[in-house]
Amino acid sequence: MVAVVISTPLNVVFWSGQTGNVWGDAVFTYLMANDVPIIIASMVDEAVVDIPDKILVSVLSFAIYKNLPKRLTSLYTMKDETESF
C-alpha cells in the first residue's frame, strides 16, 4: 500500500494518472469512462499492478531463501564467538 500511496500522485502529475501497464491502464480507462475522479482511478490502477507484484516477489523470495543450501546459509548464522586475527 505504501507504493500505491507514493506512486499515485506521481502518476497523476507526470502521466495523467496512468501507470503504463496494460492491466492497470485498462482499469484506469474504465474508471475514468465511468466518471470516477482521476486520483481514485489512478490509485486503483496502481493497486491492480503493485499489490499482486509485491505478493509474488515476496513469495518467490521466500521460496528461494528456503531452498538455499545449508552450506550457504550456515555461513550467515549468528555465533557467540568472535574471530580474532
C-alpha positions in Angstrom: 0.0 0.0 0.0 3.0 2.3 0.6 4.0 2.0 -3.1 0.4 2.8 -4.1 0.2 5.9 -2.0 3.5 7.2 -3.1 3.1 6.3 -6.8 -0.4 7.6 -7.3 0.3 11.4 -7.1 3.4 10.9 -9.3 1.4 9.1 -11.9 -1.3 11.9 -11.8 1.3 14.7 -12.2 3.6 13.1 -14.8 1.5 10.6 -16.7 -2.1 11.8 -16.4 -2.8 9.0 -13.8 -1.7 6.0 -15.9 1.0 3.5 -15.0 2.0 2.3 -18.4 0.9 -1.3 -17.6 -1.8 -2.8 -19.8 -4.0 -4.2 -17.0 -3.7 -1.2 -14.7 -4.4 1.2 -17.5 -7.4 -0.8 -18.7 -8.9 -0.4 -15.2 -8.0 3.3 -15.2 -9.7 3.9 -18.5 -12.8 2.0 -17.4 -13.0 4.1 -14.2 -12.4 7.4 -16.0 -15.1 6.5 -18.5 -17.5 6.0 -15.5 -16.7 9.4 -14.1 -14.5 8.3 -11.2 -12.2 11.1 -10.0 -8.7 10.8 -11.5 -6.9 10.3 -8.1 -9.2 7.4 -7.2 -8.8 5.9 -10.7 -5.1 6.2 -10.6 -4.9 4.7 -7.1 -6.9 1.7 -8.2 -4.8 1.5 -11.4 -1.6 1.4 -9.2 -3.0 -1.1 -6.8 -4.0 -3.5 -9.5 -0.4 -3.5 -10.6 1.6 -3.1 -7.4 -0.2 -5.4 -4.9 0.0 -8.6 -6.9 3.6 -7.7 -7.9 4.7 -7.3 -4.3 3.0 -10.5 -3.2 4.5 -12.5 -6.0 8.0 -11.1 -5.3 7.7 -11.9 -1.6 6.6 -15.5 -2.2 9.3 -16.1 -4.7 12.0 -14.5 -2.5 10.9 -16.7 0.4 10.9 -19.9 -1.8 14.4 -19.1 -3.0 15.6 -18.5 0.6 14.1 -21.7 1.9 15.7 -23.7 -0.9 19.3 -22.3 -0.4 21.8 -25.0 0.5 22.5 -25.3 4.2 26.2 -24.9 3.5 25.5 -21.4 2.3 23.0 -20.3 5.0 25.3 -21.6 7.8 27.9 -19.0 6.8 25.5 -16.3 7.9 24.3 -17.7 11.3 24.9 -15.7 14.4 27.6 -17.2 16.5 28.6 -16.2 20.0 32.3 -16.5 19.1 34.2 -13.5 17.8 37.0 -14.2 15.3 40.4 -12.8 16.1 43.3 -12.3 13.7 
